[in-house]
């Protein structure tokens, strides 16, 4: 219980990664001050309030990224802030591109602000995050897996940088607890082409209709490596992709997405 009697804040707490950050922080004994856009929206808060330790050590605050000063009460008295909230609009021509742009701009602004104000900051930069969902809504990064198991005729000619959401949440906490953590940490558990992913899914779930044909006839996009060394020094241990895929699909089924 390394977090006993420590108070920390999590912004955007109802989100996919943030929900796991809150869950793991509570497990470790932290008191968590969590921001959500609307604390009265049960669809966004029910899964957080149901977490072990939430009744005793989770406080929800209303805050909006676009309202200056609305996070003051969230971070006041906290030893650390896990800032996962980021403005993101789906109503654009290419939501995934806008998602990447918004995250990049948000991180640039954070580095500038922390440098100017003498704040110690560490950035966690994950690949495509999948794994079980705590929240009731479908998030952008898990959608490619749902498409593969939900009647798609073909699979995309894409190479993915996969990482388990539980590993990402754990990395956030390890970065906070490790005084020597600094700079950026790229988190990628495994890089595979989608053709390998559908094979794994077929083995794991033989009863499901998994596409066998690629969406185009072009050569498969190449695989490559992202160094794991820096994250492993932090203490990150990666979940095998087979386990992550299995848990993702079972979670999607449990929440009636297919």
N, C-alpha and C positions, 0 to 999 in steps of 0.2 A: 504493500500500500504506500508507494513512494509519494503519492500526492496528498497524503493525510494532512488536513488543515490548511492546504494551499488553495487559494482562489484564482481561477483563470477564466478567461472569456473566450467564447466562440461566436464569430459572426456568421450569419447565414446558416444558422444551426439546423434548419429543417432540410438542407440539401443532402445529396447522396453521400459525399465524403464527410461533410461536417457531422452528419448524424452518427457516423461511425467514430469520429473523433470524440464526440460527446459520450458515446457508449463506453469507449475505452478509458476516457478520463474518469468517468464515474466508477468504473471497475477498479481503477488505481487509487481511488479515495479522494480525488479532487472535488472541490465545490466548483460548480460550473455556472457562470453567468452567460446565458445564451441569447443572442438576438434573433428575432424573426420579424417578418414584416407585419404580421397580425397575430398576436398571442391568442386571440379568440377564435382563430380559424382552426377548428379541431382536426381537419384533414391534414394540416401542416404540423400540428403539435402533438397529436395523440400518441404517435410512435415514440416521441421523445419522453413524454410524461410516463410512458409504460416501462422505460428502461430501469434496470436494477439500480437503486440508489437515487433515482430522480426525485422521489418524494422528499428525501432528506436534503439533497445537495444540488438540485438543479433549479435555477431561477430563470424564468423567461422574461425578456424585455422586448418592447416594441422599438424597432429601429429601421430606418430606410436609408440606403446608401446615398440617395439623391437629396436628403435633407441634412444640411450642415448642423452638427451638434447633437444629432439624434443618438449617437453612439457614446456620448459622454458618460451616461449612467451605467452603460454596459461594461465599460473598461475601468471605471473608477474602482480603486482598491484591489485590482487584479495584479498578479505577479507576471502574467504573460497573456498575450492575445493570439488566438488562432484565427487568422483573418482569411476566411474562405469565401465570404460573400463577394460577388462580382456582378456588375450590371450586365445583363444579357437579354437581348430581345429576339424572340423566335420569328417575328413577323418581318423577315428580310429574305432576299432572294437566295442566299446561301447561308443557312443557320450555322453549319459547322465552321465555315470560314469566319463568320462573325464571332463565333464562340472563341476561336483561337486568337483573333485580333483583340477582343475585349480582355482576355486573360493577359496577353502580352502587354497591352497598354496599362492595365491595372498594376502589373508587377513593376513596370518601369516607373510609374508614379509612386509606388510604395518605396522603391529603392531611393528615389530622389527625396521623398519626405523623411525617411528614417535617417538618411545621411545628414540632411540639413538640421535635424532635431536631436541628433545624438542617440538614436534608438537602435538597440541591437536587433537585427533582423536576420532570419534565415528563410530561404525560399525552397519549397518542395515542388518539383516539376515532374509530374507523372506522365506516363504515356496514356494509352487508352485504358481507362479505369473500368473494370468489370468486377463482378462478385455479387453476393446477396444484397438485396435492397432492404433497408429498414423503413424507408418512406413508402407511402402507398402509390406514388406516382412514378411513371416511367421517366428515366433521365436519358439525356442525349447519348452518353457513352455506352450504355447497355443496349441501346436500340439495334446496333448491328447484329448482336447475338440473337435477339428476338426475331429479326427478319429471317435469319438462317433456319430457324426452327418453326417458323409460322407460315409455311406454304410457299416460300420463295422458289422459283423455278431454276434460278441460277445463283451462283455466288460471285461477289465482285473480285476483280483482279487487283487486290490490295494486299500489301504487307502491313501487319499491325504490330504496334509496340504495346503488348499487353502488360497490365499490372493489376494485382488484386486490391480492391478497395480497403481491405483490412490491413494490408501491408502499407498502403498510403497513409491511412489514419495513424497507424503505429509509428511511421516515420516522422509524422508531425510531432508526436509526443516525445520520441527519442531526441529530436532536434531541440526541443524545449528543455529537456532534462540534462542534455549534454552541454556543459559550459564551453567546450571547445568547438561545437558546431558553428559553421560560418558559411556564408555565401549560398550557392545554389546546389541542390541535390537532384539529379535526374533519376527517376525511378522507373525502371523497365525490367520486369521479371523475365519476359521471354519475347522474342521477335519471331513471328511466323507468318507465312503467307496464308491467305484465307483457305486455300486448298487443303492445307494441313489441319486447319481448324475444323472444317467440315468432316474430315476423316476422324478426328478425335470425337466430335459430336456423334457421329454414326456409331462409333464403338461404345460410347457412353449411353446413348439412347437409341438402340436399334429399332424401337417401335415408332420413332418420329420420322417424318418425311423430310430428309435433309437433301438440299440440292447437290447434284453430282456434276453439273456442267458449269463452266466459267461463263461469265457474262460477255466476254469477248475472246477473240482468237489470238490476241497479242501475246508475246512472251510474258510469263509471270513476272511481276515486279520483283526485284531482287530482295533477298533478306540481308541483314547486316547486323552489327553488334553495337550495343551501347554499354559502356563500361559500368560494371556494378560495384567496382572497388570502393568508391567514395561513400556510397550509401551503406555498404556492408561494414565499413569502419564505424559508421554511426550506430550499427547494431541491427540494421534491417536484414531480415531473413525473408526470402521470397517464397510464396506459396506456389507449388507446381501448377502449371496452366490447366492440367487435367482436373485438378481439384477445384480451381476457380470456375472453370466452365460448368462443371457438374453443379456446383453450388448456385451459380447464376441461373441456370435453366430451372433448377428445382425451386428457386425463389420466385422466378417469373410465373411458374405454374401455380405455386401456392397463392400468389396474388392475382391469379386469374387473368394474366395477360395473353394466354393462349389456351 
